Amino acid sequence: MRKLKIGMISFAHGHAFSYFNALNALPEVEVAGIADEDKNRVAKITDTYGIPYYSEADELLRTDIDAVVICSENSRHAELTIASAKAGKHILCEKPLGISTAEMEQMITVCRDHGVQLMTAFPCRYIPAVMQAKDAIDRGEIGEIIAIKGTNRGSMPGGWFVDRKLSGGGAVFDHTVHVMDLMRWFLGSDVREVFAYADTRFHELDIDDAGMVHVRFENGVFAVLDPSWSRSKSFPTWGDVTMEITGTKGVISIDSFAQKNEVFSDVTGKAQWSYWGDNMDEYMIKGFVDALLGGKPVPVTGEDGLKAAAVGLAAYESAQAGKPVVLD
């Protein structure tokens, strides 16, 4: 069986290490190269597994790889995606897809023009509780959805995430996209109107770490999301992803990381959650690989990434204006 050759571009985002582990575990995949301007960041992986290292993405793109996984700073997603598409490589790009609507539209267009697939990295679609909720909704178990309340509260990540030029925004942008994508997926409807609050409440930063994002979907459903970096250093895990979905016949509650053991450690000096559930990153990577090998559309598209990120961008516009923003 021919192996799918995949390269990885940048390990600036920590998710890259999890994605590498998922790719490396698949017998139908060969991780054929890693490009990163910081050699030390990837040296352990390239040395341990004998993977070719490239200091520049262009060098990797000139090889015979089939696809790339991009985990750079948000501000570089567009340039790296466009370069990869022009080189004829399929792409899995870390979220948010881009930091402006214009550049995301360009990414999608260039990929389409060059006949390559663009997938947005939304692993939350593969959380067991989320998948079960989607199936129950599709079966009509709670009737018509009326409203959704969600959270994606995390710890402040630091580093380039708090540099607006590299990240495109703070907590509201970073954490809105995941759950907004899930809401769109559940409803089969796009966001029409956004009314949001964004501020700095938990840390001494020059970027937002708190917010509330209220949206109205085209089908009339209302939703609200807390995307804050409000979890402290002592919190047992990096954060949460929860949703309460109210329908005409019932309610579904999602606690995405409920499959966990509580660990009390004198070494760490705090309680921790040891997650034992299925690995969402592994399922997402498998979905990307299966689509390419099977000649099928990727399960989460560039358009999905654009529409989720557009809500985050509109949230800042609304917060600054103090009034709702209507999306085209």
Secondary structure as UniProt FT lines:
FT   STRAND          4..9
FT   HELIX           15..24
FT   TURN            27..28
FT   STRAND          29..35
FT   HELIX           39..49
FT   STRAND          53..54
FT   HELIX           57..61
FT   STRAND          67..70
FT   HELIX           74..76
FT   HELIX           77..86
FT   TURN            87..88
FT   STRAND          90..94
FT   HELIX           101..113
FT   TURN            114..115
FT   STRAND          118..121
FT   HELIX           123..126
FT   HELIX           128..138
FT   TURN            139..142
FT   STRAND          145..151
FT   STRAND          154..155
FT   HELIX           159..162
FT   HELIX           164..167
FT   HELIX           171..187
FT   STRAND          191..199
FT   STRAND          210..217
FT   TURN            218..219
FT   STRAND          222..226
FT   TURN            233..234
FT   STRAND          242..247
FT   STRAND          251..255
FT   TURN            256..257
FT   STRAND          260..265
FT   TURN            266..269
FT   STRAND          270..275
FT   HELIX           280..294
FT   HELIX           302..321
FT   STRAND          325..326
//
